[in-house]
Amino acid sequence: MGRLDAWSDIDVQVDADDERVEEALACVDHILESVSPIEQKLRMPDDPAGNYVQAFYRLRDASPYMLVTWR
């Protein structure tokens, strides 16, 4: 903690009601797009237990090593 280097990533955690997860994910997409175009997005298969959704983003204007992780 408290360390930032060329291989750092950004972790975003959002707590949303189950019926609003897609809306929350769309909001994250919109916010990230306002910072930099999304070059790649990988959404992982939903957790079978329904505990979380996870997606990874690579932004065009960021280091190729920097990912944004949404969970």
Z-matrix of the N, CA and C atoms (Angstrom, degrees):
N
C 1 1.448
C 2 1.520 1 109.35
N 3 1.329 2 113.98 1 152.09
C 4 1.445 3 118.47 2 178.80
C 5 1.516 4 113.68 3 75.17
N 6 1.337 5 116.18 4 16.64
C 7 1.462 6 120.60 5 -178.00
C 8 1.528 7 108.83 6 -122.61
N 9 1.307 8 116.83 7 136.18
C 10 1.450 9 121.97 8 178.25
C 11 1.521 10 107.81 9 -133.43
N 12 1.332 11 116.28 10 128.49
C 13 1.458 12 119.90 11 177.22
C 14 1.528 13 108.90 12 -145.68
N 15 1.316 14 116.74 13 -174.43
C 16 1.472 15 121.77 14 -175.79
C 17 1.528 16 113.26 15 -63.84
N 18 1.316 17 118.36 16 -17.58
C 19 1.469 18 122.13 17 -178.02
C 20 1.528 19 112.44 18 -106.05
N 21 1.317 20 116.53 19 11.09
C 22 1.464 21 120.30 20 179.09
C 23 1.521 22 110.16 21 -70.63
N 24 1.314 23 115.97 22 151.96
C 25 1.456 24 120.81 23 173.81
C 26 1.522 25 108.40 24 -123.08
N 27 1.309 26 115.61 25 177.04
C 28 1.458 27 121.35 26 178.14
C 29 1.521 28 107.02 27 -118.74
N 30 1.313 29 116.45 28 123.84
C 31 1.460 30 121.71 29 177.70
C 32 1.524 31 108.86 30 -102.99
N 33 1.323 32 115.89 31 127.97
C 34 1.459 33 121.97 32 178.18
C 35 1.521 34 107.16 33 -118.38
N 36 1.318 35 116.60 34 125.64
C 37 1.459 36 120.04 35 176.57
C 38 1.522 37 107.97 36 -120.69
N 39 1.330 38 115.41 37 126.94
C 40 1.457 39 121.94 38 -178.50
C 41 1.521 40 107.98 39 -122.87
N 42 1.305 41 115.73 40 131.88
C 43 1.464 42 121.09 41 176.58
C 44 1.526 43 107.45 42 -102.65
N 45 1.327 44 116.66 43 111.80
C 46 1.466 45 121.12 44 -176.70
C 47 1.525 46 109.69 45 -131.02
N 48 1.311 47 115.59 46 149.85
C 49 1.462 48 119.96 47 173.13
C 50 1.523 49 108.69 48 -61.06
N 51 1.324 50 116.98 49 147.31
C 52 1.464 51 121.43 50 -176.44
C 53 1.525 52 112.82 51 -50.98
N 54 1.323 53 117.04 52 -42.29
C 55 1.463 54 119.81 53 -176.39
C 56 1.535 55 112.75 54 -75.80
N 57 1.345 56 118.04 55 -3.47
C 58 1.471 57 121.10 56 -178.84
C 59 1.523 58 112.83 57 -117.24
N 60 1.333 59 117.29 58 10.62
C 61 1.469 60 120.79 59 -177.93
C 62 1.529 61 110.68 60 -60.78
N 63 1.323 62 118.30 61 -45.92
C 64 1.465 63 121.23 62 -178.81
C 65 1.530 64 110.60 63 -63.00
N 66 1.313 65 116.71 64 -38.92
C 67 1.463 66 121.08 65 177.26
C 68 1.539 67 110.34 66 -63.83
N 69 1.335 68 116.61 67 -42.50
C 70 1.469 69 120.56 68 178.47
C 71 1.518 70 110.88 69 -63.74
N 72 1.329 71 116.94 70 -42.03
C 73 1.460 72 120.81 71 179.06
C 74 1.534 73 110.31 72 -63.68
N 75 1.313 74 117.91 73 -40.01
C 76 1.465 75 121.65 74 177.27
C 77 1.527 76 110.66 75 -63.78
N 78 1.327 77 117.42 76 -36.97
C 79 1.468 78 120.88 77 177.44
C 80 1.521 79 110.85 78 -65.45
N 81 1.324 80 117.46 79 -42.50
C 82 1.463 81 120.79 80 177.39
C 83 1.526 82 109.67 81 -61.48
N 84 1.330 83 117.37 82 -44.71
C 85 1.463 84 121.18 83 177.33
C 86 1.534 85 110.45 84 -55.87
N 87 1.317 86 116.41 85 -47.55
C 88 1.456 87 121.85 86 -178.47
C 89 1.533 88 111.34 87 -62.36
N 90 1.312 89 117.25 88 -44.65
C 91 1.469 90 121.45 89 179.77
C 92 1.525 91 110.42 90 -63.31
N 93 1.330 92 116.65 91 -45.92
C 94 1.465 93 119.43 92 179.68
C 95 1.525 94 111.11 93 -63.14
N 96 1.328 95 117.66 94 -41.50
C 97 1.466 96 121.62 95 178.75
C 98 1.529 97 111.39 96 -61.14
N 99 1.336 98 117.14 97 -28.76
C 100 1.467 99 119.56 98 179.00
C 101 1.529 100 111.12 99 -74.31
N 102 1.338 101 117.13 100 -19.10
C 103 1.462 102 122.19 101 178.39
C 104 1.523 103 110.21 102 -90.36
N 105 1.323 104 116.14 103 -45.54
C 106 1.457 105 122.39 104 -178.01
C 107 1.527 106 108.06 105 -163.33
N 108 1.327 107 117.56 106 144.99
C 109 1.469 108 117.97 107 175.62
C 110 1.538 109 111.18 108 -57.43
N 111 1.324 110 115.32 109 141.01
C 112 1.467 111 120.47 110 177.59
C 113 1.524 112 107.33 111 -79.41
N 114 1.324 113 115.40 112 118.72
C 115 1.465 114 120.87 113 -179.56
C 116 1.523 115 111.12 114 -83.76
N 117 1.329 116 116.04 115 -40.22
C 118 1.463 117 121.32 116 178.01
C 119 1.520 118 108.75 117 -144.96
N 120 1.329 119 114.71 118 145.91
C 121 1.465 120 121.13 119 175.09
C 122 1.516 121 107.69 120 -138.66
N 123 1.305 122 115.84 121 130.57
C 124 1.454 123 121.58 122 176.71
C 125 1.517 124 107.96 123 -124.51
N 126 1.317 125 116.09 124 114.84
C 127 1.461 126 120.29 125 175.88
C 128 1.514 127 107.34 126 -99.27
N 129 1.291 128 115.71 127 124.32
C 130 1.453 129 121.40 128 179.99
C 131 1.530 130 109.44 129 -75.63
N 132 1.340 131 117.12 130 154.27
C 133 1.470 132 118.77 131 174.51
C 134 1.530 133 109.46 132 -57.02
N 135 1.321 134 115.70 133 140.91
C 136 1.460 135 119.86 134 -179.04
C 137 1.520 136 110.92 135 -60.05
N 138 1.322 137 115.74 136 145.00
C 139 1.455 138 122.87 137 176.78
C 140 1.535 139 108.42 138 -59.72
N 141 1.336 140 118.42 139 125.51
C 142 1.472 141 120.24 140 -178.22
C 143 1.532 142 113.30 141 -57.60
N 144 1.319 143 117.32 142 -29.61
C 145 1.462 144 120.58 143 179.10
C 146 1.523 145 111.73 144 -79.97
N 147 1.341 146 116.61 145 -7.87
C 148 1.450 147 120.36 146 178.13
C 149 1.518 148 114.16 147 77.06
N 150 1.328 149 116.74 148 19.16
C 151 1.464 150 119.51 149 -176.27
C 152 1.526 151 113.64 150 -83.22
N 153 1.316 152 118.21 151 -25.50
C 154 1.457 153 119.67 152 -178.02
C 155 1.520 154 112.28 153 -161.39
N 156 1.324 155 114.24 154 161.72
C 157 1.452 156 124.66 155 172.07
C 158 1.514 157 105.38 156 -122.18
N 159 1.322 158 118.19 157 143.06
C 160 1.454 159 120.47 158 -177.90
C 161 1.522 160 110.32 159 -135.40
N 162 1.352 161 115.54 160 138.33
C 163 1.460 162 121.34 161 177.42
C 164 1.529 163 108.82 162 -142.30
N 165 1.326 164 115.16 163 150.37
C 166 1.461 165 122.01 164 178.63
C 167 1.522 166 107.88 165 -121.27
N 168 1.316 167 116.61 166 139.30
C 169 1.453 168 122.52 167 -179.10
C 170 1.521 169 110.05 168 -126.35
N 171 1.320 170 115.29 169 142.33
C 172 1.465 171 121.93 170 168.48
C 173 1.524 172 105.07 171 -118.38
N 174 1.332 173 115.38 172 124.66
C 175 1.457 174 121.23 173 -178.69
C 176 1.525 175 110.62 174 -96.12
N 177 1.316 176 116.12 175 139.42
C 178 1.458 177 120.63 176 -176.19
C 179 1.526 178 112.94 177 -58.53
N 180 1.326 179 117.31 178 -40.27
C 181 1.456 180 121.15 179 -173.38
C 182 1.528 181 113.46 180 -93.87
N 183 1.305 182 117.69 181 15.78
C 184 1.464 183 121.75 182 179.67
C 185 1.525 184 109.53 183 -113.06
N 186 1.301 185 115.50 184 167.49
C 187 1.462 186 120.86 185 175.51
C 188 1.530 187 109.09 186 -55.03
N 189 1.326 188 118.25 187 142.09
C 190 1.468 189 119.81 188 178.36
C 191 1.531 190 112.54 189 -63.80
N 192 1.316 191 117.02 190 -14.59
C 193 1.464 192 120.99 191 179.74
C 194 1.528 193 112.32 192 -92.30
N 195 1.331 194 115.96 193 -10.96
C 196 1.457 195 119.58 194 -176.97
C 197 1.521 196 110.47 195 -92.12
N 198 1.308 197 117.25 196 119.23
C 199 1.460 198 122.74 197 175.83
C 200 1.515 199 109.03 198 -112.77
N 201 1.307 200 116.05 199 150.45
C 202 1.453 201 121.04 200 169.05
C 203 1.522 202 105.85 201 -103.08
N 204 1.314 203 115.99 202 125.66
C 205 1.459 204 122.15 203 179.64
C 206 1.514 205 109.10 204 -109.54
N 207 1.315 206 116.38 205 123.51
C 208 1.469 207 122.93 206 -179.51
C 209 1.519 208 108.03 207 -109.19
N 210 1.309 209 115.04 208 128.38
C 211 1.462 210 119.08 209 178.11
C 212 1.487 211 109.47 210 -146.49
